[in-house]
């Protein structure tokens, strides 16, 4: 069940990412990394312990980056992080 919820959250996150319009260099980097991480998760690929820890760090960084200007996107990232934590990431 948690995998289905994660997929739904990732789909929602993908839609939210499409609404990010004002993109500076830092935001572009965060978006590129977040999209790559989403693809890996949607493919169901669990990484090594180090890769998964790095994923969580990157997603927390994205959460902090978008918190002020994109609160809905930040909330979706937070839900993804919670779902991943429940799955043992």
Secondary structure, DSSP 4 states (H G I P E B T S, - for coil): -HHHHHHHHHHHHHHHHHT-----HHHHHHHHHHHHHHHHHHTT----HHHHHHHHHHHHHHHHHHTTT-HHHHHHHHHHHHHHHHTT-
